[in-house]
Amino acid sequence: MNQVPFANTGVQLSQMCLGAMMFGSRCDEAEADRILGAALDGGINFIDTAAMYANGGTEEILGRILPGRREKLFITTKVHAGVDGETIRASIDGSLKRMQTDHVELYMIHWPQPQMDLHEIMHALNDVVVAGKARFVGFCNCPAWVFARCNRIAEANGWAPLVCNQVPYNLIERGIEVEILPQALAEKIAITTYRALVIGLLAGKYTAGQPLPANSRGETDPRVPVWLSKYGDGIERLKKFAAGHGVPPAHVATAWVCARPGVTAPIVGVSTLAQTLAAIEGFSFELSRAQADELASFFDTEVKEEAGGKFPELRRALDLGV
């Protein structure tokens, strides 16, 4: 498993981040224990969870299976709900109690909210760091301008800065290529991504015009049939590309995310040991720049910008000021 730098912290992490969100929902404790063991054996030292997963149950499972393994892991968790200072300070205590640990490596705001008080947020996150309850802090699903404003507040007050932005990114959802990825490269911000397989669409789990598999997430997630209808042709072309290289479509879709400039680590959520082993194997598959561009052409999802003159596609320029 490749190791990659985490922002400018000096920490090296596995390129695959193990997503634990299904522990306690689609995955029982015994299987979670096997998954964590396989992940560690496969060179993974990066794990992502959140207080809201399984209503705290995911963190509770981790608390029971972490003993003897804790020192090997860089753990991320997130504020349960709300973005006020009191909630931020209280949520970390609940997470630490459930996980039976005295700190996490990364503590993140889970979702932005209208009319957030950014000064209050950064003050509270700094308090968590000063108290030794988190080494670093970050913000999920954060627009680039909000992230920059938060860090300007932190710098002005001598507080801990945000070092990581966690966002969805895949061959279909490419919005972060506008400003978020350029900001990450310029300011050495870690970008962890989720939904690399688009709820199984890019793993070849669903076929346009065919019934959705029983007990799949596609049965309950209304986005799946919409995306399947819209991008079914691209998905079939992805499957053929993968078959031509002798690998599963999931390997190709994840490799595409890994190949994108500015991405630190995709988060891979698993619910079985078999999925974990397959995911780890997939990180050995790499794409050339030409292959990555070819895959992107299957979906026509690149963010379009109306621009002219000397600077077309200005907001997606990755080399301005770096």
Secondary structure as GFF3:
##gff-version 3
##sequence-region A 1 322
A	DSSP	beta_strand	3	6	.	.	.	ID=ss1
A	DSSP	beta_strand	11	14	.	.	.	ID=ss2
A	DSSP	beta_strand	17	19	.	.	.	ID=ss3
A	DSSP	alpha_helix	29	41	.	.	.	ID=ss4
A	DSSP	beta_strand	46	48	.	.	.	ID=ss5
A	DSSP	three_ten_helix	53	56	.	.	.	ID=ss6
A	DSSP	alpha_helix	57	65	.	.	.	ID=ss7
A	DSSP	three_ten_helix	70	72	.	.	.	ID=ss8
A	DSSP	beta_strand	74	78	.	.	.	ID=ss9
A	DSSP	alpha_helix	85	99	.	.	.	ID=ss10
A	DSSP	beta_strand	104	109	.	.	.	ID=ss11
A	DSSP	alpha_helix	118	130	.	.	.	ID=ss12
A	DSSP	beta_strand	134	140	.	.	.	ID=ss13
A	DSSP	alpha_helix	144	157	.	.	.	ID=ss14
A	DSSP	beta_strand	162	168	.	.	.	ID=ss15
A	DSSP	three_ten_helix	175	177	.	.	.	ID=ss16
A	DSSP	alpha_helix	180	187	.	.	.	ID=ss17
A	DSSP	beta_strand	190	194	.	.	.	ID=ss18
A	DSSP	three_ten_helix	201	203	.	.	.	ID=ss19
A	DSSP	alpha_helix	217	220	.	.	.	ID=ss20
A	DSSP	alpha_helix	223	244	.	.	.	ID=ss21
A	DSSP	alpha_helix	249	259	.	.	.	ID=ss22
A	DSSP	beta_strand	265	269	.	.	.	ID=ss23
A	DSSP	alpha_helix	273	282	.	.	.	ID=ss24
A	DSSP	alpha_helix	289	297	.	.	.	ID=ss25
A	DSSP	three_ten_helix	314	316	.	.	.	ID=ss26
###
